[in-house]
């Protein structure tokens, strides 16, 4: 294929296959707090047996933690640029945006959001759902899912589906990153948009919060083919690690007993 590939400050989407759509929707599941959106998006792709139809590239897609551009190695040791991917489920007429990358500064976030909205216009997508994490300072046993509505119509849907509305003081920044920006930008462009946030401590990948958010999305979109087996396995590992961590902490507390009351023990190391 003879085509030029150039990256400037603009995010670009290469569509490899253009499906025939009816009344399509877009679900965004990107890496963020507790990896909630990313884990939920991956499970949704697998559940719906969705097919990859497009790739998104940007000079602002920097590998998490590295903050440097480069090439990333994938399957069969093949190198590629950092990218997000878009999948499509013909059965449910749903596009799923999945990946590790968001923006690196305010301008790049809006650039990426605008590119996604252009993609939505191209495929006549008028409903957008984003998934993210809502960080709390504890580990929830049964994570709640909060909904963010950008207009009254979206608010009515969340209330009808018994999704608790996220409530923050007026004027306070409530949702950061593309999960928040995209739904607000979508609403400003006349599209229906909802953000779902799974409650998480955010200290690492949280499959429990991802499962809760995914099941809430499935209920709203009337998706019956949700398979959570991968998340369920991750939840077992996650809970085991929590138990081990708690037991270690209790053991340290039990063993830390000064030889005499009030004795000073120097800190070493």
C-alpha positions in Angstrom: 0.0 0.0 0.0 1.5 3.3 -1.1 0.5 5.9 1.5 2.3 8.6 3.4 2.3 8.6 7.2 3.2 11.9 8.8 2.6 12.9 12.4 2.6 16.5 13.4 0.7 18.0 16.4 -2.5 16.4 15.0 -3.9 13.1 16.2 -4.8 10.8 13.2 -7.0 7.7 12.9 -6.3 5.2 10.2 -9.5 3.2 9.3 -8.6 -0.2 7.9 -12.2 -1.4 7.5 -15.3 0.7 7.2 -18.3 -1.3 8.6 -21.9 -0.7 7.6 -23.5 0.9 10.6 -27.2 1.4 11.6 -27.4 3.5 14.8 -23.9 3.2 16.2 -22.5 4.1 19.6 -19.0 4.7 20.8 -17.5 3.3 24.1 -14.2 4.7 25.3 -12.1 2.5 27.6 -8.6 4.0 28.1 -6.0 3.7 30.8 -6.7 5.9 33.8 -7.3 5.8 37.5 -7.3 2.1 38.6 -7.1 1.1 35.0 -10.9 0.9 35.2 -11.7 2.1 31.7 -8.9 0.0 30.1 -9.9 -3.2 31.8 -13.6 -2.7 31.1 -13.0 -1.9 27.5 -10.8 -5.0 27.0 -13.4 -7.2 28.5 -16.1 -5.6 26.4 -14.1 -6.2 23.2 -13.7 -9.9 24.1 -17.3 -10.4 25.2 -18.6 -9.0 21.9 -16.0 -10.6 19.8 -15.4 -7.1 18.3 -13.1 -6.7 15.3 -10.3 -4.1 15.1 -11.1 -1.7 12.3 -8.9 1.4 13.1 -5.8 2.6 14.8 -5.2 6.0 16.4 -1.7 7.7 16.4 -0.5 10.9 18.0 2.8 12.5 18.8 1.4 13.0 22.3 1.0 9.2 22.9 4.0 8.8 25.2 4.5 5.4 27.0 3.1 5.6 30.6 5.9 6.4 33.0 8.5 7.0 30.3 7.2 10.3 28.9 9.3 9.8 25.8 8.3 9.0 22.2 9.5 5.7 20.7 8.4 2.4 19.3 6.6 -0.3 21.2 7.0 -4.0 20.6 3.9 -6.2 20.3 3.1 -9.7 19.2 5.8 -11.7 17.3 8.3 -9.0 18.2 6.9 -6.6 15.7 7.6 -2.9 16.5 5.1 -0.1 16.0 4.4 3.4 17.2 2.3 4.0 20.3 -1.3 3.7 19.4 -4.9 3.3 20.6 -7.2 0.9 18.7 -10.9 1.0 17.7 -12.9 -2.2 17.5 -16.4 -2.7 16.2 -19.2 -5.1 17.2 -21.6 -5.7 14.3 -24.2 -7.4 16.5 -24.6 -4.4 18.8 -23.4 -1.7 16.4 -20.8 -0.5 18.9 -17.4 1.0 18.4 -14.9 0.5 21.3 -11.9 2.7 21.7 -9.2 0.9 23.7 -5.6 1.7 24.6 -3.0 2.9 27.0 -2.7 6.5 25.8 -4.3 9.8 26.6 -2.8 13.3 26.4 0.3 14.9 27.9 -1.0 18.5 28.3 -4.3 20.3 28.1 -4.0 21.1 24.4 -3.3 17.5 23.4 -6.3 16.2 25.3 -8.6 18.5 23.3 -6.8 17.6 20.1 -7.4 13.9 20.8 -11.0 14.5 21.8 -11.6 16.5 18.6 -10.2 13.7 16.5 -12.5 11.2 18.2 -15.4 13.4 17.5 -14.4 13.7 13.8 -14.4 9.9 13.7 -17.9 9.9 15.3 -19.1 12.3 12.6 -17.7 10.1 9.8 -19.6 7.1 11.1 -22.7 9.0 12.2 -22.1 8.1 15.9 -24.4 10.2 18.1 -24.1 8.4 21.4 -20.8 8.3 23.4 -20.0 6.5 26.6 -16.8 6.8 28.5 -15.5 4.6 31.4 -13.1 5.7 34.1 -12.1 5.4 37.7 -13.3 7.5 40.7 -10.5 7.6 43.2 -11.2 7.2 46.9 -8.8 6.8 49.9 -9.9 3.3 50.8 -10.4 -0.1 49.1 -14.1 -0.6 48.3 -15.5 -4.0 49.0 -18.3 -3.5 46.6 -17.4 -0.6 44.3 -20.1 1.9 43.4 -20.5 3.2 39.9 -21.1 6.9 39.5 -22.6 8.5 36.4 -21.8 11.9 34.9 -24.5 13.5 32.7 -23.8 16.5 30.5 -27.5 17.3 29.8 -30.9 16.5 31.2 -31.6 13.6 28.7 -28.5 11.8 29.9 -29.4 12.5 33.5 -32.8 10.9 33.0 -31.2 7.8 31.6 -28.9 7.4 34.6 -31.7 8.0 37.0 -33.9 5.4 35.2 -31.1 2.9 35.3 -30.5 3.5 39.0 -27.0 4.9 38.5 -25.9 7.2 41.2 -25.1 10.7 39.9 -21.6 12.0 40.7 -22.1 15.0 42.9 -19.4 17.6 43.4 -19.6 21.3 44.5 -20.5 23.7 41.7 -17.4 24.9 39.8 -15.1 22.1 41.1 -13.1 19.9 38.7 -14.9 16.6 38.9 -13.6 14.3 36.1 -10.2 14.7 34.5 -8.8 13.2 31.3 -10.5 12.1 28.2 -13.3 10.3 30.1 -14.5 13.7 31.2 -13.4 15.9 28.3 -14.9 13.7 25.6 -18.4 13.6 27.0 -18.5 17.3 27.6 -17.2 18.0 24.1 -19.7 15.5 22.7 -22.6 17.2 24.4 -21.4 20.6 23.0 -21.5 19.1 19.6 -25.1 17.9 19.9 -24.3 14.2 20.8 -25.7 12.2 23.7 -22.9 11.4 26.2 -22.5 9.7 29.6 -19.4 9.0 31.7 -19.4 6.0 34.1 -16.9 6.0 36.9 -16.0 2.9 39.0 -15.1 3.5 42.6 -11.5 2.5 43.2 -8.5 3.2 45.5 -6.5 3.8 42.4 -3.4 2.2 43.9 -3.2 -0.3 41.0 -5.3 -2.1 38.4 -8.7 -2.6 39.9 -10.7 -5.3 38.2 -13.6 -5.1 40.7 -14.3 -1.5 39.8 -13.9 -2.3 36.1 -16.4 -5.1 36.4 -18.9 -2.9 38.2 -18.6 -0.2 35.5 -18.8 -2.7 32.7 -22.0 -4.3 34.0 -23.6 -0.9 34.5 -22.7 0.0 30.9 -24.2 -3.4 29.7 -27.4 -2.6 31.5 -27.7 0.8 30.0 -27.0 -0.5 26.4 -29.0 -3.7 26.8 -26.0 -5.9 26.1 -26.7 -9.5 27.0 -23.4 -11.1 25.9 -21.1 -9.8 28.7 -18.5 -12.4 29.7 -16.6 -11.3 32.9 -14.5 -14.4 33.3 -11.2 -12.6 32.7 -12.1 -9.9 35.2 -13.3 -12.5 37.7 -10.0 -14.3 37.6 -8.2 -11.0 38.1 -10.5 -10.2 41.0 -9.5 -13.4 42.7 -5.8 -12.5 42.3 -6.5 -8.9 43.4 -8.3 -10.0 46.6 -5.5 -12.6 47.4 -2.9 -9.8 47.1 -5.0 -7.6 49.4 -5.3 -10.3 52.0 -1.5 -11.0 51.9 -0.8 -7.3 52.2 -3.1 -6.9 55.2 -1.6 -10.0 56.9 1.9 -8.7 56.4 0.9 -5.3 57.9 -0.7 -7.0 60.9 2.4 -9.2 61.4 4.7 -6.2 61.4 2.6 -4.4 64.0 2.5 -7.5 66.2 6.3 -8.0 66.0 7.1 -4.3 66.6 7.3 -4.3 70.4 9.9 -2.1 72.2 11.9 -4.0 74.8 11.0 -1.4 77.5 8.1 1.0 77.5 9.1 4.4 76.1 12.5 3.1 74.8 13.8 5.0 71.8 14.4 2.8 68.8 16.5 4.5 66.1 15.4 4.5 62.5 17.9 2.7 60.3 17.8 2.5 56.5 
